[in-house]
Each structure stands twice: as structure tokens, then as C-alpha cells.
Amino acid sequence: MSLFMFTVYVLYSAVYNKIYIGFTSDLKVRFLFHNQISKKGWTKKYRPWIIYYTEEFSSKTDAMRREKELKTASGRDFIWKEIRKL
């Protein structure tokens, strides 16, 4: 069993109506980078972000696979349908 958990996450920017899909082994730190620390990058342009959706995995491979699924057209459709329920 892995000591690390990997989180697939979806960030949502209500101000810009944008989503970002990623994975990490430390969601708290990664979220700080997206919302505050990072001085460059795509997510910096669309702050503030909220963590809209997460899934946890015990293996990096599984997390990467799920991230890739969510980045497909059907995965993005799933996310946008959930966001529209807000």
C-alpha cells in the first residue's frame, strides 16, 4: 500500500467561468500555488479559484489516468453539467 494519496482535482473560477483539471500529492500546497504563490502560468490569469471537485487515488498511475479522462470532451461535459447545478 502506498503511503501517499494522489488527488485529482477540478478548480473553478466563477469570475471567468473557467475550469482547471490537475492532480497532486498535496492538494493544500498545490491550491496555494494556483491561487496565491505562482507568479506565472495559466491559472494565475483566472484567479480566484475554488476547489470544485476531488477524487483520491492510492497510486499516481490511477490519478494520472483519471485526470486524463476528465480532460476529454466527455469528462469536461461531466464537470460542466455539475457546475451548472450550482
N, C-alpha and C positions, 0 to 999 in steps of 0.2 A: 504494500500500500504506500502511496506517495505521501510525503509529509506536507507537500504543497497542494493547495487547491488553486485552480485556474478559473477565472470568471470571464465569461463572455458578457459584454455589456452593450447597451444602447443608450447613447446620450441624446437628449432632445433639447433644441434651442427654440423655445416658444417665440422669442423675439423675431427670429429669422425663419422659423418653420423648417429647420434643418435637423437631420439625424446623423449620428456618427456611430459606427459599429466597430468594436475592438475587443481584444482580450488581454488579460493581465494576470499576474500572480499576486498583485497588491492593488486592489481597487481604490482604496483610500488615497494612496500616493498618486496613482495614475489620474484620478479625478482632480486632484490638486493641480497636476501639471496641465490638464486640459483647461481648467477654469481660472488658474491664477499664475502659476510659476512659469510656464512656457512663454518664451519671448517671440517665437515664430511658429509657423505651421498653420494648417488649415483650420483646426479647431479654435485657434486664437481669434480668428475673424468673426466667429459667431457666438461669442460669449454673451450672456451666461448660459451654462448648460445645467440640466438636471439629469440625474441617472434615472432613466425611464424604465429599463428592463434589464434583468440579470439572470444568468444561468450559471451554475457551478459544475465543474468537472474535476475529477481526480487526476486526469492526465492532460498534458499540454497538447498532445495529438488530438484528443477528443475536442478540446476547446478550439483548436485551430480549425477543425472540421466544421464545427457548429458556426463559428464566425464566418467561414466561407459560405455556408448555407444561407445565413441571414443576409449576406451581401448579394445574393442572387435576386432576380426580379421577384420571385415568389416569396423570398424571405423579407424583402423590403415591403412587399404588399401586406404581409402579415403584420409587420411593425406599424405601417401607416394605418391599417384598419384599427389596431389597438389604440393608437394615438387619437384617432377621430372619435373614439368613445369618451375622451376626456370631457 
